[in-house]
Amino acid sequence: MAVRLTVRPWHQYHASVWIRTDSFETPETVRLFAIGGDPGRTLNFQDLGVKATQDWTRHHVIINSLDAEEIMLYAGVWGAGGGRLWMDDLVIDEAPLVNVVRRPGCPLVVRCDDGRELEEGVHFRPVRDERMHELADRGDFEVYHDPPVIEFLPAAALADGAIVRASFHHAVSIYSGQVAASLSEPEVFAWFEHQVEGVARILAPRRWFLSHDEIRVANWSAPEIAAGRTAGDVLAANVARCAGIVRARQPEAGLCVWSDMFDPHHNARDAFYLVNGTLAGSWEGLPRDLLVINWNSGKPAESTRFFADRGHEQVLAGFYDGPVDAIREWLRASRDHAVAGVMYTTWRDDYSRLEAFADAAWGQ
C-alpha cells in the first residue's frame, strides 16, 4: 500500500503498522518506509524484524522529513515468498524527541512564538531520553519508544494557548540497529585515543584496521553545518585524525581501511543513505601508505585503478559467500593496479570453501 502525505520539513515522525504472519517465507522483505524531497530520497532504512510466523505485532519506524513537504509512505512486501501475511492499522504522527541526542554539537533550543528563548533548568526541566541511555549502556538501540516530554516550570510564565517550538537532534538507526558515531564530536576522538592506547599496550599490533565502513548517517551536527564543510571533508578529517592517533602511539605501525567510503565508484558520492551532502573528497584524508581493503567487485577495474593512481596498495576482499571463481575475474581486471593480495571474506562464518577460493585466486 502507498499513501501520499503532506508533512512539515525537518520534523520527526513515527509510523507504525500491525503485522501478522503464518509460515511467511521472506519476512525480511516486509518494509515500511517513506520517500520525499527533491530529488526523492528514501527517508528511513529500519528493518521491521518481522518473523516468519507471529501473532499481531506492532512494528515501528522513525522518519525525519528532512526538506520534504510531501512524502509517499509505503508499507508492503518487495520480493515475497510463500506463506501468508496480514497488515492493518497503518498510522503516522509527529513524535518529537524520540532518541533525542544531547551533546554540545547537538543543541536543544526551545523558543516561544513571541521570540523568547527558554532556558533548560530554569524554564523547563532537563530533557533526557532515559530509555535510549538505558539501552546504550548495554550496547543496544530501539527504533521507537515513548519519548521524553518537555515539562515547563513556573518561571516560563506561559500564557494559555502559548505556542512553544523545540529544535533538536535525534539518533536514527539503519537496518538492524546500526547507529553511526559522530565524525567530529571531540568526545569520540577521546574515546578512540583511549581504545588505541589499550590495544597498543596489550597487543602492539603491526597493522591497524580502521573500521570506517558503511557510514550511512553523517554531517548533521550544528558545528558541521555551520562550518559549511561537505560530508566528504568531515570524513577526510576524521580518518586523517584517527590515523594520526594510531601513529602517535605506534609510529611504525601499518594501517588499512575498507575501501567503500573513500571510493567514488562505490559509497563516496552524493545521496548516500542519510548522509548530509556529498561524500566526494573523503579519500583526501587517507595517508598514502595506507593499505586499502577493496570490496568493490562491482566495478573492479575502476575502483582498483582509482586507489592505485593515488599510491595505495590494495587487498581484494572477495567471496562474500558467493561463487569462489569470481575472484579470478576481479584479479584479471585489477592486474596492473597495485594489488598485494586477496582476502576470504564471509558474512556467515562459512570457511568450508576457503581452500577452493585460494585455488581460484592462485590459479587465475
Rosetta blueprint (number, residue, H / E / L):
1 M L
2 A E
3 V E
4 R E
5 L E
6 T E
7 V L
8 R L
9 P L
10 W L
11 H L
12 Q E
13 Y E
14 H E
15 A E
16 S E
17 V E
18 W E
19 I E
20 R E
21 T E
22 D E
23 S L
24 F L
25 E L
26 T L
27 P H
28 E H
29 T H
30 V E
31 R E
32 L E
33 F E
34 A E
35 I E
36 G E
37 G L
38 D L
39 P L
40 G L
41 R E
42 T E
43 L L
44 N L
45 F E
46 Q E
47 D L
48 L L
49 G L
50 V L
51 K L
52 A L
53 T L
54 Q E
55 D E
56 W E
57 T E
58 R E
59 H E
60 H E
61 V E
62 I E
63 I E
64 N E
65 S L
66 L L
67 D L
68 A L
69 E L
70 E E
71 I E
72 M E
73 L E
74 Y E
75 A E
76 G E
77 V E
78 W L
79 G L
80 A L
81 G L
82 G L
83 G L
84 R E
85 L E
86 W E
87 M E
88 D E
89 D E
90 L E
91 V E
92 I E
93 D E
94 E E
95 A L
96 P L
97 L L
98 V L
99 N L
100 V E
101 V E
102 R L
103 R E
104 P L
105 G L
106 C E
107 P L
108 L L
109 V E
110 V E
111 R E
112 C E
113 D L
114 D L
115 G L
116 R L
117 E E
118 L E
119 E L
120 E E
121 G L
122 V L
123 H L
124 F E
125 R L
126 P L
127 V L
128 R L
129 D L
130 E H
131 R H
132 M H
133 H H
134 E H
135 L H
136 A H
137 D L
138 R L
139 G L
140 D L
141 F L
142 E L
143 V L
144 Y L
145 H L
146 D L
147 P L
148 P L
149 V L
150 I L
151 E L
152 F E
153 L L
154 P H
155 A H
156 A H
157 A L
158 L L
159 A L
160 D L
161 G L
162 A L
163 I L
164 V E
165 R E
166 A E
167 S E
168 F L
169 H E
170 H E
171 A L
172 V L
173 S L
174 I E
175 Y E
176 S L
177 G L
178 Q E
179 V L
180 A L
181 A L
182 S L
183 L L
184 S L
185 E L
186 P H
187 E H
188 V H
189 F H
190 A H
191 W H
192 F H
193 E H
194 H H
195 Q H
196 V H
197 E H
198 G H
199 V H
200 A H
201 R H
202 I H
203 L L
204 A L
205 P L
206 R L
207 R E
208 W E
209 F E
210 L E
211 S L
212 H L
213 D L
214 E L
215 I L
216 R L
217 V E
218 A E
219 N L
220 W L
221 S L
222 A H
223 P H
224 E H
225 I H
226 A H
227 A H
228 G L
229 R L
230 T L
231 A H
232 G H
233 D H
234 V H
235 L H
236 A H
237 A H
238 N H
239 V H
240 A H
241 R H
242 C H
243 A H
244 G H
245 I H
246 V H
247 R H
248 A H
249 R H
250 Q L
251 P L
252 E L
253 A L
254 G E
255 L E
256 C E
257 V E
258 W E
259 S L
260 D H
261 M H
262 F H
263 D L
264 P L
265 H L
266 H L
267 N L
268 A L
269 R L
270 D L
271 A L
272 F L
273 Y L
274 L E
275 V E
276 N L
277 G L
278 T L
279 L L
280 A L
281 G L
282 S H
283 W H
284 E H
285 G H
286 L L
287 P L
288 R L
289 D L
290 L L
291 L E
292 V E
293 I E
294 N E
295 W L
296 N L
297 S L
298 G L
299 K L
300 P H
301 A H
302 E H
303 S H
304 T H
305 R H
306 F H
307 F H
308 A H
309 D H
310 R L
311 G L
312 H L
313 E L
314 Q E
315 V E
316 L E
317 A E
318 G E
319 F E
320 Y L
321 D L
322 G L
323 P L
324 V L
325 D L
326 A H
327 I H
328 R H
329 E H
330 W H
331 L H
332 R H
333 A H
334 S L
335 R L
336 D L
337 H L
338 A L
339 V E
340 A E
341 G E
342 V E
343 M E
344 Y E
345 T E
346 T L
347 W L
348 R L
349 D L
350 D L
351 Y L
352 S L
353 R L
354 L H
355 E H
356 A H
357 F H
358 A H
359 D H
360 A H
361 A H
362 W H
363 G L
364 Q L
